[in-house]
Amino acid sequence: MPPSRSPIRNLTSALTVLALLIVSSVSLFPGSAAAREDASPDAAPPIASSAHIDQVLDTTRLVFDLSGAVEPDAFVMADPDRVIIDLPEIVFQIDPRSGQPKDARPSRRRGVSGAKASETGVISSFRFGLFAPGKSRIVIDLAKPARIVRAISEPGPDGRHRLQVELAPTDAATFRRTARAMAREIIAERPAPAPDASGADDRRPVIVIDPGHGGIDSGAQGIGSVIEKALVFDFSKVLEARLSEGGKYKVLLTRNSDVFVSLADRVKFARNSNASLFISIHADTISEAAGVSGATVYTVSDKASDAQAAKLAEKENDADAAAGLGGPEDGADVSDILFDLTRRETRAYSHVFARSLVAYWNGAGRLNKNPLRSAGFLVLKAPDVPSVLLELGYLSSEKDMAALMKPQWREKAAGAMVEAIDKFFAPRIGAGGQTEAAEGVAAAQR
């Protein structure tokens, strides 16, 4: 007769069975706490579905409705005066144009997106978007100096979470002291886009296409709901596909998604990738002259070719500030003779390609009445990479918009660019001898 089990052994067996039942219930019901904890590392980013501004006495509150909790890191920056809120990645399902003041027009201010800006209080406008992989950012433009009362994410009565940023007025001196004390090494925190290290033995010319703006920097606001960063990205992908068809070039993009890339990082990416040509794609707006339309090709110069070119360069160079960076990085003033000769030769090649691009574009699309211009664009300042900035047209022009939105036009315009690029690289890819490009450089340097 088998010996009877002791009470301790019976209790141990019962506890083992109970533990197995608990584990089984967790696996059967993934909504349980343990299952949610295990799944959290792979959980989708929270979704922001709406945003609004409240004004209570002297306190201005910006509220985002979220599908999940986040941990905000809020600080202030001066010159211009802003409040920055850094967050883990968030999917913003909000009209990207609605953060402008009610009377704002799609012209001067770049990159503004968010919810209706308050007509009173300390907030003049704000914008948001992906700042770096896995990191989102909200930038609040201040109408007057303000202090951060609190920045918190907490559950609401409906089960959703709310990100609340409360601001109150302060004096200018206090704001400046706070900004210095809360300074962040925000450029160092952002990883620069890594160059493509594949195909080290690839001898093909490297062409870097730079879709302007991205992420928190929306760029110009066009007629209807058109946003520059999306339009130029779509065009850049078409151009990338057309250039890759023949297999003659290695084609890279400075950004492959809707993410912010600083001006300095775009230049570094081109140089680190050993680019033979850098093309930055944009689409501007203008309110001063409603009838202005057509494409324009810009090269870099120490002195702008005209007032409009100077104004555009100033606006484009403000892209980093729009994303909450301290200020654009400009290259150090190098006085080395060899460096200066390299830069002069590079600028000469840039002028050669710009003229070729205008010539081929003339058969595919509309050109501005003054299609070749120059100014001090920071994104074109690589000393050893021929670089141009192409404004596809004006988002404030109905004529340009009618073309820019058509896939057929994009294919035709991209085809014209490929022809100009083929012309530029023909001497290097084809037969040797005294080349047309070299002759053009010699003429430009005289």
C-alpha positions in Angstrom: 0.0 0.0 0.0 1.6 3.3 -1.1 2.4 5.7 1.7 0.1 8.6 2.1 1.4 12.0 1.2 2.3 14.4 4.0 0.2 17.7 4.3 3.2 19.7 3.2 3.6 17.7 0.0 -0.1 18.0 -0.7 0.1 21.8 -0.2 3.1 22.0 -2.5 1.3 20.1 -5.2 -1.7 22.3 -4.9 0.4 25.5 -5.2 2.1 24.1 -8.3 -1.2 23.4 -10.0 -2.4 26.9 -9.1 0.8 28.5 -10.5 0.3 26.5 -13.8 -3.3 27.7 -14.0 -2.2 31.4 -13.5 0.5 31.1 -16.2 -2.0 29.4 -18.5 -4.6 32.2 -18.0 -2.0 34.9 -18.8 -1.1 33.2 -22.1 -4.8 32.7 -22.9 -5.7 36.3 -22.2 -3.1 38.6 -23.6 -4.9 41.6 -22.2 -3.7 40.7 -18.7 -1.2 42.9 -16.9 1.7 40.5 -17.3 1.1 40.0 -21.0 0.9 43.8 -21.5 4.1 44.2 -19.7 5.9 41.6 -21.8 4.4 43.2 -25.0 5.3 46.8 -24.1 8.8 46.9 -25.7 7.2 46.2 -29.1 4.0 48.3 -28.6 3.0 50.7 -31.2 3.7 54.4 -30.6 0.9 56.4 -28.9 -1.4 58.3 -31.2 -2.2 62.0 -30.8 -5.7 62.5 -32.2 -6.4 66.2 -31.3 -5.0 69.2 -29.6 -6.3 72.5 -28.2 -5.3 75.5 -26.2 -7.0 76.7 -23.0 -6.6 80.0 -21.3 -7.4 80.3 -17.6 -6.6 83.6 -16.0 -2.8 84.1 -16.8 -2.2 80.4 -17.5 -2.0 79.1 -21.0 -2.4 75.3 -21.4 -1.6 73.3 -24.5 -3.3 69.8 -24.4 -2.8 66.8 -26.7 -5.2 63.9 -26.5 -3.2 60.6 -26.6 -3.9 56.9 -26.8 -1.2 56.2 -24.3 1.1 57.6 -21.6 4.3 59.5 -22.4 7.1 61.1 -20.4 7.7 64.7 -21.6 11.0 66.5 -21.1 10.2 70.2 -21.3 12.6 73.2 -21.4 12.9 76.7 -22.8 15.1 78.2 -25.5 15.9 81.9 -26.2 16.5 83.8 -29.5 13.8 83.1 -30.6 11.9 82.4 -27.4 10.4 78.9 -27.5 9.3 76.0 -25.3 10.5 72.6 -26.4 8.8 69.3 -25.3 10.8 66.2 -26.2 8.9 62.9 -26.2 9.1 59.3 -27.3 7.8 58.7 -30.8 4.2 59.7 -31.3 2.0 59.3 -34.3 0.3 62.7 -34.8 -3.0 62.3 -36.5 -3.8 66.0 -36.5 -4.1 68.5 -39.3 -0.4 69.7 -39.7 -1.5 73.2 -40.7 -3.8 74.0 -37.8 -1.2 75.3 -35.4 -0.9 78.6 -37.1 -2.7 81.7 -35.9 -6.1 82.1 -37.6 -4.9 84.9 -39.9 -1.6 83.1 -40.9 -1.1 82.6 -44.6 1.0 80.1 -46.4 4.1 82.3 -46.9 6.6 83.6 -44.4 6.6 81.1 -41.5 8.1 77.8 -42.2 7.4 74.5 -40.6 4.4 75.5 -38.5 2.0 72.7 -37.6 -0.2 71.9 -34.7 -3.6 73.1 -33.3 -5.2 76.5 -33.4 -2.9 79.0 -31.8 -4.4 81.1 -29.0 -5.2 84.7 -29.8 -4.3 85.5 -26.2 -1.8 84.2 -23.6 1.8 83.3 -24.2 1.5 80.9 -27.2 1.6 82.3 -30.7 1.9 79.0 -32.6 3.4 75.6 -32.3 4.4 72.6 -34.4 5.2 69.0 -33.9 6.6 65.9 -35.6 9.3 63.3 -35.7 12.6 64.8 -34.5 14.8 61.7 -34.7 14.2 58.0 -35.0 12.1 57.0 -32.0 11.8 60.6 -30.8 9.1 63.3 -31.3 9.2 66.9 -30.5 6.7 69.8 -29.9 8.0 73.3 -30.4 5.9 76.2 -29.0 6.6 79.7 -30.3 6.1 82.2 -27.5 4.3 85.5 -27.9 6.0 86.7 -24.7 8.5 85.3 -22.2 7.0 82.4 -20.2 7.8 79.8 -17.6 6.8 76.2 -17.6 4.3 75.6 -14.8 4.2 71.9 -15.5 4.4 69.4 -18.3 2.7 66.1 -17.6 0.9 63.2 -19.1 -2.0 61.8 -17.1 -5.1 59.7 -17.8 -8.4 61.5 -18.4 -11.9 60.5 -17.3 -12.5 58.9 -20.7 -9.6 56.5 -20.3 -7.4 58.4 -22.8 -4.2 60.1 -21.7 -3.7 63.9 -22.0 -0.3 65.6 -22.4 -0.7 69.0 -20.7 1.8 71.8 -21.0 1.0 74.7 -18.7 2.7 78.1 -19.2 2.5 81.4 -17.4 4.1 84.8 -18.2 7.5 85.7 -16.7 9.9 88.6 -17.2 12.5 88.6 -19.9 15.5 88.4 -17.6 14.2 85.4 -15.7 13.4 83.7 -19.0 16.9 84.2 -20.3 18.4 82.8 -17.1 16.1 79.8 -17.2 17.0 79.2 -20.9 20.7 79.2 -20.0 20.2 76.9 -17.1 18.1 74.4 -19.1 20.3 74.3 -22.1 20.5 71.0 -23.8 23.1 69.5 -26.1 20.3 68.8 -28.6 22.5 68.6 -31.7 24.7 66.0 -30.1 21.7 64.0 -28.9 20.5 63.5 -32.5 22.3 60.8 -34.5 23.3 62.1 -37.9 22.1 60.0 -40.9 24.8 57.4 -41.6 26.3 57.2 -45.0 25.7 54.1 -47.1 28.8 51.9 -46.5 27.7 49.2 -48.9 29.5 48.8 -52.2 32.9 50.2 -51.2 34.2 49.2 -54.7 31.3 50.8 -56.5 32.9 53.3 -58.9 29.6 54.9 -60.0 29.0 58.6 -59.3 27.1 59.1 -56.1 24.1 61.4 -56.3 22.5 62.6 -53.1 18.9 63.8 -53.3 17.8 66.0 -50.4 14.1 66.2 -49.9 13.8 69.5 -48.0 12.3 69.8 -44.5 10.7 66.8 -42.8 9.4 65.7 -39.5 8.7 68.6 -37.2 9.7 71.0 -40.0 6.8 71.0 -42.4 8.2 73.6 -44.8 5.8 75.9 -46.7 2.1 75.6 -46.5 0.4 75.6 -49.9 -3.0 76.0 -51.4 -5.5 73.6 -50.0 -3.8 71.0 -47.7 -0.5 70.7 -49.5 2.6 70.6 -47.3 6.1 71.2 -48.8 7.8 68.4 -46.9 5.4 65.7 -48.3 5.4 67.1 -51.9 9.1 67.3 -52.2 9.6 63.9 -50.7 7.2 62.3 -53.3 9.0 64.1 -56.1 12.4 63.0 -54.7 11.3 59.3 -54.7 10.2 59.6 -58.4 13.6 61.2 -59.2 15.4 58.4 -57.3 13.6 55.7 -59.2 14.3 57.3 -62.6 18.0 57.8 -61.8 18.3 54.2 -60.6 16.7 52.7 -63.8 19.9 52.8 -65.9 22.2 51.6 -63.1 24.7 54.3 -63.9 24.5 56.1 -60.6 24.4 55.2 -56.9 21.5 57.2 -55.6 21.0 58.1 -51.9 18.4 60.3 -50.0 19.2 62.4 -47.0 15.9 61.2 -45.5 13.8 58.2 -46.4 10.8 59.0 -44.2 9.1 62.0 -42.6 11.9 62.7 -40.1 13.8 65.9 -39.4 17.4 66.2 -40.6 19.4 69.3 -39.7 21.1 71.4 -42.4 24.5 70.4 -41.2 23.7 66.7 -41.2 22.5 66.9 -44.8 25.8 68.4 -45.8 27.7 65.8 -43.7 25.8 63.0 -45.2 26.7 64.1 -48.7 30.3 64.5 -47.9 30.6 61.3 -45.9 28.9 59.4 -48.8 31.5 60.8 -51.3 28.8 62.4 -53.3 29.5 63.7 -56.8 26.4 65.8 -56.9 23.9 67.1 -54.3 20.4 68.2 -55.2 18.2 69.8 -52.6 14.5 69.7 -53.6 12.1 72.4 -52.3 8.8 74.2 -53.2 8.4 77.7 -51.9 5.5 80.1 -51.4 5.3 83.8 -51.9 2.7 86.3 -50.8 4.3 89.5 -52.1 3.7 88.7 -55.8 0.8 86.4 -56.4 1.6 86.0 -60.0 5.1 84.6 -59.5 5.5 81.0 -60.7 7.9 78.5 -62.2 11.0 76.6 -61.2 14.2 78.2 -60.0 17.7 76.7 -59.6 19.9 78.2 -56.9 23.6 77.8 -56.2 25.6 79.0 -53.2 27.3 82.4 -53.2 28.7 84.7 -50.5 26.5 87.5 -51.9 22.9 86.9 -53.0 22.1 87.5 -56.7 19.0 89.5 -55.7 16.8 90.4 -52.8 14.3 87.6 -53.3 17.2 85.0 -53.3 18.6 86.5 -50.1 15.2 86.3 -48.4 14.7 82.7 -49.5 18.1 81.7 -48.2 17.4 83.3 -44.9 14.1 81.5 -44.6 15.6 78.1 -45.6 18.5 78.6 -43.1 16.0 79.0 -40.3 14.9 75.4 -40.7 17.0 74.2 -37.7 15.4 76.9 -35.5 12.0 75.8 -36.6 12.8 72.3 -35.2 14.1 73.7 -31.9 17.8 73.6 -32.5 20.0 76.3 -31.1 21.0 77.7 -34.5 22.3 76.7 -37.9 25.8 75.3 -38.0 28.0 77.1 -40.4 31.4 75.8 -41.5 34.4 77.4 -40.0 36.1 80.1 -42.0 39.0 78.2 -43.6 41.7 80.2 -45.1 43.8 77.4 -46.5 44.7 78.0 -50.1 44.1 74.4 -51.2 40.7 74.5 -49.5 39.8 77.7 -51.2 40.8 76.4 -54.6 38.7 73.2 -54.0 35.7 75.3 -53.0 36.0 77.6 -56.1 36.2 74.6 -58.4 33.2 73.0 -56.7 31.2 76.1 -57.1 32.1 76.3 -60.7 30.9 72.8 -61.3 27.7 73.7 -59.4 27.1 76.6 -61.9 27.7 74.3 -64.8 25.1 71.8 -63.6 22.6 74.6 -62.7 22.8 75.9 -66.3 22.3 72.4 -67.7 19.4 71.8 -65.4 17.6 75.0 -66.5 18.2 74.1 -70.1 16.6 70.7 -69.9 13.8 71.8 -67.5 12.7 74.4 -70.1 11.4 71.5 -72.2 9.5 69.8 -69.4 8.1 72.5 -67.2 7.6 76.1 -66.4 10.6 78.2 -65.4 10.7 81.4 -63.3 11.4 84.5 -65.2 14.8 84.6 -63.5 15.6 80.8 -63.2 19.3 81.0 -62.2 20.0 82.6 -58.8 22.4 82.3 -55.9 22.6 83.1 -52.2 24.2 81.9 -49.0 22.2 78.6 -48.5 23.8 76.6 -45.7 22.7 73.3 -47.2 24.8 74.0 -50.4 28.1 74.8 -48.6 29.9 71.5 -48.9 33.3 72.7 -50.2 33.9 69.5 -52.3 30.4 68.5 -53.5 28.8 70.3 -56.4 25.4 71.3 -55.0 22.2 73.0 -56.2 18.8 73.8 -54.7 15.8 73.3 -57.0 12.6 75.1 -56.2 10.1 73.0 -58.1 7.6 75.9 -58.2 5.5 78.0 -55.8 2.8 76.4 -53.6 1.1 79.8 -53.6 0.7 79.6 -57.4 -2.4 77.9 -58.8 -0.6 77.3 -62.1 2.3 75.6 -60.4 0.1 73.6 -58.0 -1.9 72.3 -61.0 1.3 70.8 -62.3 3.0 69.7 -59.1 0.2 67.5 -58.0 0.1 65.5 -61.3 2.0 62.2 -61.4 2.5 62.7 -65.1 4.2 66.1 -64.5 6.5 64.6 -61.9 7.6 61.8 -64.2 8.3 64.3 -67.0 10.1 66.8 -64.8 12.2 63.9 -63.2 13.0 62.7 -66.7 14.3 66.2 -67.6 16.5 66.2 -64.5 17.9 62.8 -65.4 18.9 64.1 -68.9 20.6 67.1 -67.2 22.5 64.8 -64.8 23.5 62.5 -67.7 24.8 65.5 -69.5 26.8 66.6 -66.5 28.4 63.1 -65.9 28.8 62.1 -69.6 32.5 63.0 -69.7 33.2 61.0 -66.6 31.2 58.0 -67.7 31.9 58.1 -71.4 35.0 58.9 -73.4 37.9 61.1 -72.2 39.3 64.2 -73.7 38.6 67.9 -73.1 35.1 67.8 -71.7 32.3 70.2 -72.0 32.0 70.3 -68.2 35.7 71.1 -67.8 35.4 73.8 -70.3 32.4 75.2 -68.4 34.3 75.2 -65.2 37.3 77.0 -66.8 34.9 79.6 -68.1 33.2 80.0 -64.7 36.6 80.5 -63.0 37.8 83.2 -65.4 
